[in-house]
Amino acid sequence: MSNYQQILACFREIYESELSEAYVHRLNKILNGFKPLQNDLPSLELTERDSILITYGDAIQSIKSTPLKTLGEFLRNEVGDAISTVHLLPFFPYSSDDGFSVIDFYQVDPEIGSWEDVIDLGETYDLMFDAVINHISVRSEWFERFLRDEQSYQDFFITVDEGVDLSKVFRPRALPLLTEFQTADGSKKVWTTFSIDQVDLNYHHPEVLLEITRILLMFVERGARFIRLDAIAYIWKELGTNCLHHQKVHRIVQFFRLIFEELAPYVQVITETNVPHEENISYFGDGTNEAQLVYNFSLPPLVLHAFHQQNALILSQWAKTLVLPSKQTSFFNFLASHDGIGVTPAKGLIPEEEIEQLCERVKRLGGFVSYKGNPDGTRSPYELNINYLDALGDPAKEDEPIPLVSDRFLASQSIMLALKGVPGIYYHSLLGSRSWNEGVRQTGRKRTINREKLDIDSLLEALHEKGSLRQLVFNGLMSMLRSRAFNAEGAFSPYGEQSILDVNDKLMAILRSAPNQTSRVLYLCNVSAENIELIPQDQPLGDLNWQNQKVIYARNASLLSGRAQEKVLIGPYGILWILFRRGN
């Protein structure tokens, strides 16, 4: 069966007997109308040179040009080839949630720039676009036509009658599930998973899936090589269930994957599902039919826990369990993002009392804790709202020295870069930002703490100021990114092998191997403020040929070679990468 036939078969399976041939005809028309910018792009195979910068289109601003142009100029001038891809968070007209309440997917927010600016950025970097397809703004044309009771849009949204039992529905927020709206046909209660301004789309109606398909293909036409499926786990609602991870959700992800394989094989699907690890990785499917990349949501809280506890044992034990279903898949490793640090993915991995300690420590560091509602009416921590650099701090120590703050933060980021997968760096992490508490006071929203927009002139001044936190963090991350991409000889390929080594509970120790086994990199990171000394021959590192090695990155760490044996010295929050070539 060809991909095209599989697409139609998948479409029919999603809707079963409800699907008329008119919808099949509409799908054919959409697929046949696809016109990419380039027709000759090869399939996108990820390598150790792939790293993704997560940023808003208006993250860096100047009075001289549009934010998108300013962002492009900054990246070309200051970052260059240290990253390969830019993940543009929603850049469409919106009504709330810093872009995630989209009014119109077909337009670029004129306050940010234009499609020409987006396409121009794509000339230098691969692009990831956000597909915020679980919901849409109440100010969107679709919902306004629903409110006017236009027949074509009555089934675009989910209305629920009074008295329907919704107690089993999983709640990611401690907010009402339904919002009442006045329509031309009277008052109606509409499904709003995330906020009263974000109305959920009704995928039981085939027309919705067709419109979303048209939008995703338009994204590809405008240069997207990665499509991020935001909050995808929620899109199919079935009363009487928890309305999370429904089998139809997986079929829809498979539907998108089949379409891209047929029309644009260079496009990769990445799923965003902030849920426990086993549920999260279910979006790999069988390794060939769903997402090529899955957000590694357990990583941020586990790394934070390791530094708080000054112990990497739980992090290391979890990392040993990371298994990919095929060579077509990889983890998207990240620590910080536009959202908070998810707590739910740490459930069952970190003891409950230590999760509570994480929450309390973040509060003492000036951050916040967001909660979700439970079916029994209680609430549980959902995410920690704080800048990741500040989350690593010690609330018992005020005004920590900038070099210490920088070393500790860079050590945390190095774990993300060393683990098997593709690293995703949030722009505030790259730029050494702190929590923006003033923003929270301005908006009343906890997530604003990590969403500050930056003036280009002030930013450049700080980045070039010797000894500033921004300079130390930026230069440190740039050095690691380039060493990973250009000096490790393929050992950090997403498709290479990985071993987690038991060396010392205060060390994260990883051995990475290139897919062709021509090179290996030993990565060591001290998650504590203590000095650590190792004799490699006394550790589970004896099979490495220590007479033929090269240190490719060191920060507060060193390898001392002698006639008898080598000695590794790793200071507080030290990092050491050692390259071993074939035969070692």
KEFISE-838462 format. One record per residue (C-alpha): x, y, z. Coordinates in steps of 0.05 Angstrom, whole numbers, padded with zeros to 5 digits, always signed. Layout:
<pts>
XYZ
...
</pts>
This chain:
<pts>
+00000+00000+00000
+00029+00068-00020
+00034+00126+00028
-00024+00160-00007
-00068+00099+00002
-00047+00095+00075
-00066+00168+00085
-00137+00154+00059
-00142+00090+00099
-00120+00126+00163
-00170+00183+00150
-00226+00132+00141
-00205+00095+00204
-00208+00158+00246
-00280+00173+00227
-00305+00104+00209
-00377+00104+00183
-00385+00179+00195
-00338+00196+00138
-00372+00215+00072
-00337+00214+00005
-00344+00289+00003
-00292+00294+00058
-00246+00246+00021
-00252+00291-00040
-00235+00351+00003
-00173+00316+00030
-00150+00299-00041
-00157+00372-00061
-00116+00395-00001
-00060+00346-00014
-00058+00361-00089
-00055+00435-00074
+00010+00430-00034
+00064+00476-00063
+00128+00478-00022
+00182+00531-00029
+00230+00477-00052
+00215+00409-00082
+00284+00378-00079
+00299+00378-00004
+00326+00312+00021
+00300+00273+00080
+00324+00306+00143
+00371+00261+00181
+00390+00288+00248
+00464+00292+00267
+00507+00316+00325
+00505+00385+00292
+00431+00392+00305
+00411+00437+00363
+00348+00477+00369
+00339+00547+00397
+00270+00558+00428
+00249+00631+00422
+00192+00679+00412
+00193+00717+00347
+00196+00782+00387
+00245+00758+00440
+00297+00809+00420
+00273+00878+00399
+00300+00941+00366
+00269+01007+00345
+00307+00999+00279
+00272+00938+00250
+00218+00886+00262
+00231+00836+00319
+00237+00778+00270
+00290+00816+00230
+00325+00835+00295
+00325+00763+00318
+00354+00740+00251
+00409+00791+00253
+00427+00774+00325
+00431+00700+00310
+00473+00708+00247
+00521+00757+00280
+00528+00727+00349
+00508+00654+00346
+00524+00631+00275
+00528+00556+00264
+00528+00538+00338
+00454+00522+00329
+00421+00491+00268
+00347+00504+00280
+00303+00560+00308
+00238+00540+00341
+00193+00600+00333
+00140+00599+00387
+00072+00620+00359
+00082+00683+00318
+00010+00692+00295
-00041+00744+00317
-00064+00723+00386
-00108+00745+00444
-00072+00716+00505
-00020+00668+00532
+00037+00702+00496
+00016+00672+00429
-00016+00606+00448
-00086+00633+00439
-00082+00639+00363
-00131+00684+00325
-00108+00668+00255
-00057+00615+00234
-00050+00644+00164
-00022+00711+00186
+00042+00734+00221
+00029+00782+00278
+00046+00849+00246
+00077+00871+00312
+00130+00817+00301
+00141+00820+00227
+00117+00785+00163
+00120+00718+00127
+00178+00747+00088
+00216+00755+00153
+00201+00683+00172
+00222+00656+00105
+00286+00699+00107
+00305+00668+00175
+00294+00600+00143
+00348+00616+00092
+00400+00610+00148
+00368+00562+00198
+00320+00504+00196
+00254+00525+00227
+00205+00493+00275
+00134+00519+00276
+00084+00511+00331
+00019+00475+00313
-00027+00498+00370
-00083+00454+00346
-00120+00433+00409
-00153+00501+00415
-00161+00569+00384
-00176+00640+00408
-00246+00663+00424
-00230+00721+00378
-00216+00675+00319
-00262+00678+00258
-00281+00605+00269
-00307+00618+00339
-00340+00684+00321
-00379+00648+00266
-00397+00594+00317
-00424+00648+00363
-00465+00676+00305
-00494+00606+00298
-00470+00597+00226
-00485+00526+00206
-00416+00510+00177
-00383+00524+00245
-00432+00494+00294
-00392+00429+00299
-00323+00462+00303
-00327+00466+00379
-00350+00421+00436
-00413+00440+00473
-00435+00401+00535
-00505+00397+00564
-00520+00411+00636
-00511+00352+00682
-00462+00312+00639
-00411+00276+00683
-00341+00303+00668
-00308+00279+00733
-00261+00232+00697
-00231+00285+00652
-00157+00298+00665
-00146+00370+00685
-00079+00403+00671
-00103+00467+00705
-00142+00483+00768
-00194+00519+00725
-00265+00504+00703
-00268+00456+00644
-00328+00490+00612
-00341+00564+00596
-00409+00593+00583
-00418+00635+00520
-00477+00673+00493
-00491+00653+00420
-00544+00672+00371
-00578+00607+00390
-00575+00620+00465
-00527+00604+00521
-00479+00546+00510
-00425+00514+00553
-00362+00504+00511
-00301+00460+00527
-00241+00503+00547
-00184+00458+00572
-00132+00513+00585
-00168+00579+00594
-00232+00616+00580
-00198+00649+00520
-00177+00583+00489
-00234+00542+00461
-00221+00469+00444
-00231+00445+00372
-00278+00387+00359
-00239+00334+00321
-00301+00289+00318
-00320+00335+00260
-00278+00315+00198
-00279+00387+00174
-00235+00408+00233
-00181+00357+00216
-00182+00379+00143
-00173+00452+00161
-00116+00436+00208
-00084+00393+00154
-00088+00452+00107
-00054+00496+00159
+00003+00447+00172
+00018+00441+00099
+00018+00517+00094
+00070+00517+00149
+00113+00470+00107
+00103+00514+00046
+00130+00572+00087
+00193+00535+00108
+00178+00492+00169
+00222+00430+00174
+00197+00411+00243
+00124+00413+00264
+00112+00416+00339
+00045+00388+00359
+00027+00429+00420
-00015+00395+00475
-00031+00340+00425
-00052+00290+00479
-00117+00328+00492
-00146+00336+00422
-00195+00277+00422
-00250+00280+00474
-00292+00220+00491
-00343+00228+00547
-00336+00176+00601
-00259+00175+00594
-00203+00219+00619
-00199+00251+00549
-00124+00242+00547
-00082+00199+00499
-00144+00171+00464
-00126+00121+00410
-00155+00170+00359
-00101+00220+00381
-00048+00170+00360
-00084+00157+00294
-00085+00232+00279
-00010+00238+00293
+00000+00178+00246
-00044+00214+00195
+00001+00276+00197
+00064+00233+00193
+00039+00196+00131
+00022+00262+00097
+00092+00290+00109
+00125+00226+00086
+00086+00230+00022
+00092+00305+00008
+00151+00331+00048
+00196+00275+00075
+00245+00326+00103
+00193+00347+00155
+00196+00317+00225
+00140+00313+00275
+00153+00330+00348
+00101+00318+00402
+00093+00361+00465
+00059+00320+00520
+00075+00343+00590
+00057+00277+00624
+00092+00219+00659
+00149+00188+00620
+00116+00123+00597
+00055+00161+00571
+00100+00212+00538
+00142+00162+00498
+00079+00128+00472
+00079+00182+00418
+00138+00148+00385
+00086+00096+00364
+00121+00034+00337
+00182+00076+00321
+00163+00088+00248
+00092+00114+00247
+00085+00172+00296
+00132+00227+00322
+00205+00226+00304
+00220+00270+00364
+00187+00270+00433
+00199+00322+00487
+00240+00291+00544
+00195+00321+00598
+00224+00283+00657
+00293+00312+00645
+00282+00384+00672
+00256+00364+00742
+00307+00307+00748
+00366+00352+00733
+00340+00404+00781
+00331+00351+00834
+00402+00326+00823
+00432+00395+00836
+00387+00409+00895
+00406+00343+00927
+00479+00347+00903
+00469+00276+00879
+00459+00248+00809
+00438+00177+00828
+00364+00183+00812
+00379+00221+00748
+00430+00168+00726
+00384+00110+00742
+00328+00141+00701
+00376+00156+00643
+00394+00082+00640
+00321+00067+00622
+00320+00112+00561
+00308+00067+00502
+00287+00089+00432
+00242+00044+00390
+00279+00055+00325
+00335+00092+00289
+00282+00140+00263
+00267+00169+00331
+00302+00212+00383
+00289+00251+00446
+00283+00326+00446
+00324+00343+00508
+00309+00409+00541
+00312+00440+00611
+00279+00507+00603
+00222+00531+00559
+00168+00585+00554
+00128+00543+00604
+00148+00523+00674
+00187+00462+00698
+00137+00405+00695
+00127+00366+00760
+00080+00313+00733
+00135+00278+00691
+00175+00268+00756
+00119+00228+00789
+00144+00159+00806
+00216+00179+00793
+00228+00227+00850
+00200+00210+00920
+00138+00251+00936
+00170+00285+00996
+00228+00307+00952
+00180+00335+00900
+00150+00376+00956
+00220+00399+00975
+00231+00421+00902
+00167+00462+00905
+00184+00495+00971
+00255+00511+00949
+00230+00544+00886
+00183+00588+00926
+00240+00608+00972
+00280+00627+00909
+00225+00675+00888
+00189+00628+00840
+00118+00601+00840
+00082+00534+00837
+00023+00523+00791
-00029+00470+00807
-00076+00423+00769
-00144+00398+00791
-00155+00325+00809
-00219+00284+00798
-00230+00281+00874
-00231+00357+00879
-00160+00364+00907
-00103+00396+00871
-00031+00376+00857
+00032+00414+00835
+00034+00417+00759
+00095+00460+00744
+00147+00505+00776
+00147+00576+00749
+00217+00604+00753
+00277+00618+00709
+00318+00554+00707
+00383+00589+00725
+00350+00617+00788
+00317+00550+00803
+00386+00520+00814
+00403+00571+00867
+00412+00561+00942
+00359+00601+00981
+00404+00599+01042
+00457+00640+01006
+00444+00710+00982
+00484+00744+00927
+00523+00682+00905
+00586+00699+00864
+00571+00705+00790
+00624+00653+00769
+00592+00602+00816
+00523+00616+00789
+00549+00610+00718
+00588+00545+00732
+00528+00512+00764
+00481+00532+00708
+00528+00511+00653
+00537+00444+00688
+00462+00433+00686
+00459+00452+00612
+00517+00405+00595
+00475+00345+00617
+00422+00363+00566
+00476+00369+00512
+00509+00303+00530
+00448+00257+00534
+00426+00221+00472
+00379+00264+00432
+00373+00333+00402
+00384+00390+00451
+00335+00448+00456
+00360+00512+00487
+00311+00565+00510
+00333+00635+00491
+00336+00659+00564
+00382+00601+00579
+00428+00618+00522
+00430+00690+00544
+00440+00679+00619
+00374+00713+00640
+00344+00715+00710
+00272+00710+00733
+00228+00768+00711
+00186+00778+00773
+00165+00848+00750
+00131+00814+00691
+00090+00771+00737
+00068+00834+00775
+00049+00867+00709
+00009+00809+00680
-00014+00770+00740
+00009+00706+00705
+00062+00662+00736
+00091+00639+00669
+00110+00710+00652
+00169+00701+00699
+00208+00667+00642
+00180+00706+00582
+00215+00773+00585
+00229+00808+00518
+00298+00839+00511
+00325+00903+00481
+00380+00888+00431
+00427+00944+00451
+00424+00928+00526
+00432+00854+00510
+00493+00863+00467
+00525+00908+00518
+00516+00855+00573
+00540+00798+00528
+00604+00836+00513
+00616+00858+00584
+00674+00817+00612
+00655+00777+00673
+00580+00790+00668
+00532+00733+00679
+00505+00739+00609
+00575+00736+00579
+00598+00677+00621
+00535+00636+00606
+00531+00654+00532
+00604+00640+00518
+00602+00576+00559
+00542+00549+00522
+00569+00570+00454
+00634+00533+00469
+00598+00470+00489
+00551+00472+00430
+00609+00479+00381
+00651+00425+00416
+00591+00378+00413
+00579+00392+00339
+00649+00398+00311
+00700+00367+00358
+00668+00303+00382
+00673+00267+00314
+00601+00242+00313
+00599+00214+00383
+00539+00258+00400
+00497+00235+00342
+00424+00223+00362
+00432+00153+00331
+00495+00133+00367
+00500+00090+00429
+00498+00113+00501
+00519+00082+00567
+00507+00112+00636
+00565+00096+00681
+00566+00086+00757
+00627+00126+00776
+00607+00170+00835
+00538+00190+00861
+00557+00263+00853
+00576+00253+00780
+00534+00246+00718
+00578+00200+00675
+00559+00183+00603
+00597+00146+00549
+00573+00166+00479
+00593+00129+00415
+00588+00149+00343
+00541+00106+00300
+00601+00078+00262
+00640+00067+00327
+00698+00110+00302
+00697+00154+00364
+00673+00156+00435
+00666+00213+00485
+00668+00205+00559
+00626+00259+00592
+00633+00275+00667
+00594+00328+00705
+00597+00344+00779
+00528+00363+00805
+00557+00382+00873
+00597+00438+00904
+00651+00388+00925
+00718+00371+00893
+00721+00301+00864
+00784+00262+00846
+00782+00199+00804
+00833+00147+00783
+00802+00122+00718
+00834+00054+00722
+00798+00044+00789
+00731+00061+00758
+00686+00027+00705
+00728+00064+00653
+00784+00014+00647
+00765-00009+00577
+00782+00059+00549
+00852+00069+00521
+00877+00127+00563
+00941+00131+00523
+00902+00157+00463
+00853+00209+00485
+00840+00284+00477
+00803+00332+00523
+00754+00370+00478
+00719+00410+00533
+00737+00424+00605
+00707+00472+00655
+00733+00472+00726
+00761+00403+00712
+00825+00372+00686
+00857+00306+00665
+00927+00295+00692
+00966+00243+00652
+01026+00208+00682
+01070+00149+00666
+01034+00103+00715
+00962+00125+00709
+00915+00182+00694
+00880+00224+00747
+00815+00263+00737
+00803+00325+00779
+00733+00355+00777
+00718+00417+00817
+00650+00443+00840
+00602+00438+00781
+00660+00418+00736
+00651+00389+00666
+00699+00345+00627
+00691+00316+00557
+00745+00267+00534
+00749+00241+00462
+00773+00170+00447
+00782+00150+00375
+00773+00082+00341
+00806+00024+00376
+00801+00058+00444
</pts>
